[in-house]
Amino acid sequence: MGKSGLDGRLVSAVRAGDAEAVRALLEGGADPNTADSDGLPVLCSAVAAYDAPVAEALVQGGADPDWTLPDGTTPLWRAIDGGSPTVFSAVLGDEPRLRLPEPVREQLLALARSWHETGAAEQLRRRTGARGPVVTAPVQDGEYVWESVDQVSLGGLVTRSGHSAILTSLEWAFRILTPVSELISRAAEQPHEDQMTCWEVCSTLCQRRGFETWSAVVAHRHHPDPAHRRVVARYLWMRGVTDCASSCATKESEMLAAWATEETDSTVLANVLNAFTEYEHPDQTAIGLHYAGHLDPRVRREVPAALSGNDTPLSPATRAALLALTRDPDATVSINACRAGKGDDSLLPQITQTLLLLAEDPDADLRGAAAVELAASPDHSPAVADTLWTLLDEDNQVIRLEAAHGLALRDDPRTARAIERVGPFNGRFEHDHRANALWAWQWRRENPPTGRPLASGLAPTARSGSGRPS
């Protein structure tokens, strides 16, 4: 096929949102800067469609994010304008601080700062002159649940509300050391449900290694505004997850232990406990027991992790607290308690009973969470296997995958049919341990050992394909 044919197929793949096809076509020689029917590079089409995977594939394949367009903008400019942190990250490209001249960097920063300071709704009013109501709807901006922003529409223009996160990311990309107090205020000023700005601020602060930044951040734990304290707790959680071996880890765990006994705001306290359980501390169980009966379920949701944080056998008091939490009226508390206590044989019957009930809950997310715990449960009773089989009726393929994986772990005679009911993956779940386990189960069944047992790890790696787990 000629190059023009490849380019035409690339345009079609971008319009279809098929990132894998885009990568394959680029590897085959398609021009990454191919123009769409509007005369603009296909990267602009991906940006306008808020298609981060396709935009990422194009940039990694050589598309130019700095291509000057007829209106004087660039794909990167349009990504900032669009307000999607995920699309912006996909389009930013390598070494923007070195790649872009200072005047261009200043223009991009001014654009992001203008959106951040003015707000998406007001900025659209200024651009359109429209006086009607702004239409706002939450949308998931990335792969994870917390990556959600508002999509804002007015006068025929659409943007997303992630400009504060974009500004923070852009400043760090240009190695601008925004004052710590300004960054924390930026995150604190956002609605609590806007986790992307808080995440970006905390990620940036974690990358700014040095005692001066660290001390400036943790000083805000005494701030009178709970929103500021919440940002500090999220920062310490992120450090616990990504840098638990740092020289400040012991100091941070002591700080969180003291903070957990002093915090009066339930939202902040839940965040403090969430961070605290990422560290090792001798008082973790005691603090968990202290809050096991807290009135706010957001606090109780963090307690099971604290109670199971030590490797020692559960004490009678800890076991009793976990048992009570498995029966908590808040389903998320129950799920977390089941996860924390599943290694204790005396708790297993109650945990199984709770999970079997949650597997029938009207909420699909709770059924999915129950599927995860039941699949990995040491309880291999027929009741658990039958519930996993029932979960194969779910519309959500991830839940079906989890259920089939649980049956495969039990070598249930229905496993082959369960794998069929999971359905084709079409490139999804590459390198997923559950999908790989199903493929390995199939391979062992189709290739029984002759003469000697199959050595561990000799089953082939799962392949991408339309009908088999990948």
C-alpha positions in Angstrom: 0.0 0.0 0.0 1.3 3.5 -0.9 2.0 6.2 1.6 -1.1 8.1 0.7 -3.2 5.0 1.4 -1.6 4.6 4.8 -2.2 8.3 5.6 -5.9 7.8 4.7 -6.2 4.8 7.0 -4.5 6.9 9.7 -7.1 9.6 9.4 -9.8 6.9 9.7 -8.2 5.3 12.7 -7.9 8.6 14.5 -11.5 9.4 13.8 -12.5 5.9 15.1 -10.4 6.4 18.3 -8.4 3.3 17.6 -5.1 3.9 19.3 -3.7 0.5 18.5 -4.4 0.9 14.8 -2.8 4.4 14.9 0.4 2.9 16.4 0.5 0.1 13.8 0.0 2.6 10.9 2.7 4.9 12.2 5.1 2.0 12.5 4.2 1.0 9.0 5.2 4.4 7.6 2.1 6.7 7.8 2.9 10.4 8.2 2.1 11.4 11.9 1.4 14.9 10.7 -1.2 13.8 8.1 -4.0 16.4 7.7 -7.6 15.6 8.3 -10.4 16.8 6.0 -10.3 20.2 7.7 -6.6 20.7 6.7 -5.4 20.4 10.3 -3.0 17.7 11.5 -4.8 14.6 12.8 -3.3 15.4 16.3 -5.8 18.3 16.4 -8.6 15.9 15.7 -7.6 13.7 18.6 -7.3 16.8 20.9 -10.8 18.1 19.9 -12.2 14.6 20.5 -10.6 14.5 24.0 -8.9 11.2 22.9 -5.8 11.0 25.0 -4.7 7.4 23.9 -4.8 8.4 20.3 -3.1 11.7 21.0 -0.4 9.9 22.9 0.1 7.4 20.1 0.5 10.2 17.6 3.0 12.2 19.6 5.0 9.1 20.4 4.9 8.3 16.7 6.4 11.6 15.7 3.4 14.0 15.5 4.6 17.6 16.1 2.7 19.2 19.1 4.3 22.6 18.2 3.1 22.6 14.5 1.9 26.2 13.8 -1.7 26.2 12.6 -3.3 28.7 10.3 -4.9 30.6 13.3 -1.4 30.8 15.0 -2.1 28.2 17.6 -0.5 24.8 17.9 -1.9 21.3 18.9 -0.3 21.9 22.4 -2.0 25.3 22.7 -5.3 23.6 21.8 -4.7 20.9 24.4 -4.3 23.6 27.1 -7.4 25.4 25.8 -9.4 22.2 25.9 -8.9 21.8 29.7 -8.3 18.1 29.8 -5.2 17.3 32.0 -5.0 13.8 30.4 -5.0 15.1 26.8 -2.6 17.8 27.8 -0.1 15.3 29.2 -0.4 13.2 26.1 0.4 16.1 23.8 3.0 17.9 25.9 5.9 15.8 24.4 9.5 15.4 25.5 11.6 18.1 27.1 9.2 21.1 26.5 11.5 23.3 28.5 14.4 22.7 26.1 12.2 22.3 23.0 10.2 25.6 23.2 11.7 29.1 23.2 11.0 31.3 26.2 8.4 33.5 24.5 6.4 30.5 23.5 6.7 29.1 27.0 5.4 32.4 28.4 2.5 32.4 26.0 1.4 28.9 27.0 1.7 29.7 30.7 -0.3 32.8 30.3 -3.0 30.8 28.5 -3.2 28.2 31.2 -3.1 30.9 34.0 -5.9 32.8 32.4 -8.2 29.8 32.4 -7.2 29.0 36.0 -7.8 32.5 37.3 -11.0 33.2 35.3 -12.7 29.8 35.4 -14.1 27.7 32.5 -17.6 29.2 32.6 -16.6 32.8 32.7 -13.9 32.3 30.0 -16.5 30.8 27.7 -18.8 33.7 28.3 -16.0 36.1 27.4 -15.2 34.2 24.2 -18.7 33.7 23.0 -20.6 36.7 24.4 -23.4 34.3 25.1 -25.7 35.1 28.1 -27.5 31.8 28.4 -27.0 29.1 31.0 -23.7 27.2 31.1 -24.2 23.4 30.6 -21.9 21.5 33.0 -21.6 17.7 33.2 -19.0 15.5 35.0 -16.8 13.4 32.7 -14.1 10.9 33.3 -10.9 12.4 31.9 -8.6 9.4 32.2 -8.3 5.8 33.0 -9.0 6.1 36.8 -12.2 7.0 38.6 -10.6 9.9 40.3 -9.6 11.4 37.0 -12.9 13.3 36.6 -13.5 16.9 35.6 -16.5 18.9 34.4 -17.2 19.4 30.8 -18.5 22.9 30.3 -20.5 24.1 27.2 -21.7 27.5 26.1 -22.5 29.2 22.8 -21.2 26.2 20.8 -17.9 26.0 22.6 -16.8 23.2 24.9 -14.0 23.0 27.4 -13.1 20.9 30.4 -12.4 22.3 33.9 -8.9 20.9 34.4 -6.9 24.1 33.7 -5.6 24.4 37.3 -4.1 20.9 37.0 -2.7 21.8 33.6 -1.1 25.0 34.9 0.5 23.1 37.7 1.9 20.5 35.3 3.1 23.1 32.8 4.9 25.1 35.5 6.8 22.0 36.6 7.5 21.0 33.0 9.2 24.4 32.6 10.9 24.0 36.0 9.1 27.0 37.5 9.2 26.6 41.3 5.8 28.0 42.2 5.7 28.9 45.9 4.5 26.0 48.0 1.7 28.1 49.6 0.4 29.1 46.2 0.3 25.4 45.1 -1.5 24.3 48.2 -4.0 27.1 47.9 -4.6 26.2 44.3 -5.5 22.7 45.2 -7.5 23.7 48.3 -9.6 26.2 46.4 -11.0 23.5 44.1 -14.1 21.5 45.0 -13.4 18.4 47.0 -14.5 16.2 44.0 -11.8 17.8 41.9 -9.0 15.4 42.7 -7.0 16.0 39.6 -5.7 19.4 40.7 -4.8 18.1 44.2 -3.1 15.1 42.6 -1.1 17.2 40.2 -0.1 19.6 43.0 1.0 16.8 45.4 2.8 15.0 42.6 4.7 18.2 41.7 5.6 18.8 45.4 6.8 15.2 45.8 9.1 15.7 42.8 10.6 18.9 44.3 12.8 17.0 46.6 14.4 18.9 49.4 13.9 19.7 53.0 12.8 23.3 52.3 9.8 22.2 50.2 8.9 19.3 52.6 8.9 21.6 55.6 6.9 24.3 53.8 4.2 21.7 52.9 3.9 20.0 56.3 3.6 23.4 58.0 0.2 23.6 56.4 -1.1 20.8 58.6 -1.9 23.4 61.2 -3.7 25.6 58.7 -7.2 26.7 60.0 -8.8 25.7 56.6 -9.5 22.0 56.5 -9.0 22.0 52.7 -5.3 23.0 53.2 -4.9 20.2 55.7 -6.5 17.8 53.3 -3.9 18.6 50.7 -1.0 18.0 53.1 -2.5 14.6 54.0 -2.7 13.7 50.4 0.9 14.8 49.9 2.1 12.6 52.8 0.0 9.7 51.4 1.7 10.1 48.0 5.2 10.2 49.7 4.3 7.0 51.7 3.3 5.2 48.5 6.2 6.4 46.3 9.0 7.2 48.7 8.5 5.2 51.9 12.3 4.7 52.3 13.0 8.4 52.4 15.0 9.9 55.2 11.8 11.7 56.4 9.7 8.5 56.6 10.0 8.0 60.3 9.4 11.7 61.0 6.3 11.6 58.7 4.9 8.5 60.4 5.3 10.1 63.9 3.6 13.3 62.5 0.7 11.4 61.1 0.3 9.4 64.3 0.0 12.6 66.3 -2.2 14.2 63.7 -4.6 11.3 63.7 -5.3 11.9 67.4 -5.8 15.6 67.1 -7.7 16.1 63.8 -11.3 17.2 64.4 -12.5 17.4 60.7 -13.8 14.0 59.6 -12.9 14.5 55.9 -9.3 15.5 56.8 -9.1 12.7 59.4 -10.1 10.1 56.8 -7.3 11.4 54.6 -4.8 11.4 57.5 -5.6 7.8 58.3 -5.3 6.8 54.7 -1.8 8.3 54.6 -0.9 6.9 58.0 -1.5 3.3 56.8 1.1 3.7 54.1 3.8 3.9 56.8 4.9 1.6 59.6 4.2 2.8 63.1 3.9 0.8 66.4 0.6 2.6 67.3 -1.2 1.9 64.0 -3.4 -0.8 65.5 -4.2 1.2 68.6 -5.2 4.2 66.5 -7.3 2.0 64.3 -9.2 0.6 67.3 -9.7 4.1 68.6 -11.6 5.1 65.4 -13.4 1.7 64.7 -16.7 3.2 66.0 -16.4 6.6 64.5 -19.7 8.2 63.4 -18.4 9.1 59.9 -18.2 6.1 57.5 -15.4 7.9 55.6 -13.2 7.5 58.7 -14.3 3.9 59.4 -13.4 3.0 55.8 -9.7 3.6 56.7 -9.8 1.6 59.9 -9.5 -1.9 58.5 -6.1 -1.1 56.8 -4.8 0.2 60.2 -6.0 -2.9 62.0 -4.3 -5.2 59.6 -1.1 -3.2 59.1 1.1 -5.3 61.3 2.3 -8.8 60.4 1.6 -10.1 63.9 -1.5 -12.3 64.5 -4.7 -10.4 65.3 -5.4 -9.7 68.9 -8.9 -10.5 70.3 -9.7 -6.8 70.3 -8.6 -6.3 66.7 -10.4 -9.5 65.6 -13.6 -8.3 67.3 -13.3 -4.8 65.7 -12.8 -6.3 62.2 -15.8 -8.7 62.7 -18.0 -5.7 63.6 -16.8 -3.8 60.6 -17.7 -6.6 58.2 -21.3 -6.0 59.3 -21.0 -2.2 59.0 -24.0 -0.4 57.5 -21.7 1.2 55.0 -20.9 -1.3 52.3 -17.4 0.1 51.6 -16.5 -0.3 55.2 -17.6 -3.9 55.0 -15.6 -4.6 51.9 -12.5 -3.1 53.4 -12.9 -5.1 56.5 -13.4 -8.3 54.5 -10.2 -7.6 52.6 -8.3 -6.8 55.8 -9.5 -9.9 57.7 -9.5 -12.6 55.1 -6.2 -14.1 56.4 -7.8 -14.9 59.8 -9.5 -18.3 59.8 -12.0 -17.4 62.5 -13.2 -14.4 60.5 -13.6 -16.2 57.2 -17.2 -17.5 57.7 -18.5 -14.0 58.4 -16.4 -12.5 55.7 -17.8 -15.0 53.2 -21.4 -14.3 54.3 -20.9 -10.6 53.9 -19.3 -10.9 50.4 -22.1 -13.2 49.2 -24.7 -10.6 50.2 -22.7 -7.8 48.5 -22.4 -9.8 45.3 -26.2 -9.4 45.0 -26.2 -5.7 45.8 -28.0 -3.4 43.3 -24.9 -1.3 43.0 -22.6 -2.7 40.3 -19.5 -1.2 41.8 -20.2 -3.2 45.1 -20.8 -6.4 43.1 -17.5 -5.8 41.4 -15.7 -5.3 44.6 -17.3 -8.4 46.1 -16.2 -10.3 43.0 -12.6 -9.3 43.5 -12.6 -10.5 47.1 -14.5 -13.7 46.5 -12.2 -14.7 43.6 -9.1 -14.4 45.8 -10.8 -15.8 48.9 -9.4 -18.9 50.6 -13.0 -20.1 50.9 -13.4 -22.6 48.1 -16.9 -23.7 49.1 -19.6 -24.4 46.5 -21.5 -21.3 47.6 -18.6 -19.1 46.6 -18.1 -20.9 43.3 -21.8 -20.7 42.5 -21.8 -16.9 43.2 -18.8 -16.4 41.0 -20.6 -18.3 38.2 -23.7 -16.0 38.7 -21.5 -13.0 38.4 -20.7 -14.1 34.8 -24.1 -12.6 33.9 -22.8 -9.1 34.6 -22.7 -6.5 31.8 -19.3 -5.3 33.0 -16.5 -7.4 31.4 -14.1 -6.7 34.3 -16.5 -8.3 36.7 -16.9 -11.3 34.4 -13.1 -11.6 34.1 -12.8 -11.5 37.9 -15.4 -14.2 38.3 -13.8 -16.5 35.7 -10.4 -16.0 37.3 -11.9 -17.0 40.6 -13.3 -20.2 39.1 -10.0 -20.9 37.4 -8.1 -20.6 40.7 -10.5 -23.2 42.1 -10.1 -25.4 38.9 -13.9 -25.4 38.8 -15.3 -27.7 36.1 -17.2 -24.7 34.7 -14.1 -22.7 34.0 -13.9 -23.4 30.3 -17.5 -22.1 29.9 -16.7 -19.2 32.2 -13.8 -18.1 30.0 -16.2 -18.2 27.0 -18.7 -16.0 28.9 -16.0 -13.4 29.6 -16.1 -12.6 25.9 -13.4 -11.4 23.4 -10.9 -8.9 24.9 -10.1 -7.1 21.6 -6.7 -5.9 22.9 -7.9 -5.1 26.4 -6.2 -6.4 29.6 -2.8 -6.8 28.1 -0.4 -8.1 30.8 -3.4 -8.4 33.2 -2.6 -11.2 35.7 -6.2 -12.5 35.6 -6.3 -12.7 31.8 -2.9 -14.4 31.8 -4.1 -16.9 34.4 -7.1 -17.8 32.2 -4.9 -18.3 29.1 -2.5 -20.4 31.2 -5.4 -22.5 32.5 -6.6 -23.1 28.9 -3.1 -23.9 27.7 -2.6 -26.5 30.5 -6.0 -28.1 29.7 -5.2 -28.3 25.9 -1.6 -29.4 26.5 -1.6 -31.9 29.4 1.9 -32.9 30.6 3.3 -36.2 29.3 5.7 -38.1 31.4 6.4 -35.3 33.9 4.6 -32.4 35.4 4.7 -29.0 33.6 7.3 -26.8 35.2 6.1 -23.7 36.9 6.2 -20.7 34.7 6.5 -22.6 31.4 3.0 -21.8 30.2 3.2 -19.3 27.4 2.6 -15.6 27.9 -0.9 -14.5 27.1 -1.3 -13.1 23.6 -3.3 -10.3 22.2 -6.3 -11.7 20.3 -9.9 -11.4 19.7 -11.1 -14.5 21.5 -8.5 -15.4 24.2 -7.3 -13.5 27.2 -4.4 -11.2 26.5 
